[in-house]
Amino acid sequence: MVKSYQDLLVWQKAMELTVEIYRIVKLLPTEERYALSDQMKRAAVSIPSNIAEGQARNSVKEFIQFLSIAKGSNAELQTQCLICRQLHYLPEAELKTALALSDEVGKMLNGLIKNLATSH
């Protein structure tokens, strides 16, 4: 049994994704340092934050709801990364790393939601 959200591998991976996003947004053009950069950081921070909040609620139904919100934030972040790709704002290697982490987090969220829904 998980004692803390910090024990969840998906939370740990989401934290890794958040740190990666904070690192790469520093590479954005100056004019995007406050617009797109802030949006990307907010979306990234929302993912582990919602995982943590949901797990702390001690209700499977609420946990699933917060995991779904985290999934939405992850999709938002992926979209913002794709916008950066289309505008050639970030190096492709940096985007590939971030998108791969995001894909992994998405799969982990889906798996956890499915597992919780079937065991409840």
N, C-alpha and C positions, 0 to 999 in steps of 0.2 A: 504493500500500500504506500502511496506517495504521501509523505509527511508535509512537504512544502512544494510550492510551484518551482522552486529552484532545483528540485530533484528531477523535474520533467525535462527530458531531452529536447522536446520541441521548444521549451522556454529557453534553454541554453543555446540552441541553434538560432532562435529569433534574436537573442542578445548578440550573437556573433554577426548576424545580418545587420542589426542596428549599428554596431560599431563600424562595419564595412561601409554602410551608407554615410555615416558621419565622416569617414575618411575620404570617400570619393566626392562628396559634394563640395569639398574644398577645391576640387579641380574644375568646378563649373566656371563659366565666364563671369566676370564681375557683375554684369547686369542681371544675372540670375542668382546671385548670392543670397538674395532675400526672398525672391518669389519662389522659384522651383526648389531651391535648396531648403527653404523652410517647410514646404509641402512634403518633400521627401523625408525630411527628418521627423516630421509629425507622424507621417504614415508608418515609418519604421519603428518609432518609439511605441506607437499604438499596439503593435503586434505582441511583444512580450508583456506589455502592461495589461492588455486584455486577458492574456493567458493567466497571468498572476492574479488579477482580480477575480476572474471566473473560478479558479481553483480555490481561492480563499473564501468563496461564498458557501462552501460546504453543501451545495445542492447540485446534483448532476444536471438537472434541467437548466439551471442558471449557468453552470460551467459550459455546457454545450452552446448556450446563447452567446457567451463571451468568446468562445472559440470561433463561432461564426463571425463575430465582429472582427476578430483577429484575421480571419480569412479575407474579409472585405478589405481590411487595411493592407494586407499583403497584395491583393489584386490591384489596389490603388497604387502601391509602390511599384509594382511591375509595370503598370501603365506609365508612370512617371519616368522609369528607367528607359522604356521604349521611346518615349518622347525625346529623352536625351540622345538616344541612338539616332533617331531620325534627324535631329538637329545637329548631329555630330558635336555635341557638347562634351562628351566624355570619351576617353579611349575605349576601344572595343574590348580590350582585355579586362578593363575595370568593370565594364558593364556585364561581361560574361560571368565574372566571379559573383557579382551581386545578384544577377538573375538566377544563377545556379543555386545560390543559397536560398533565394526566395522560392524557387521551385521545390527545394527540399523541405523548407518550412511548410509550404502549401500541402505537400504530400503527407507530412507528419500531422498537420492539423486535420486533414481529411481522415487519416487513419484513427486518430484519437477520438474524433467526433463519432465515427462509425463504431468504434469499440465501446464508447460510453453509451451510445444509443442502443446497442444490442444487449449490453449487460444491465440496462436499467429497466 
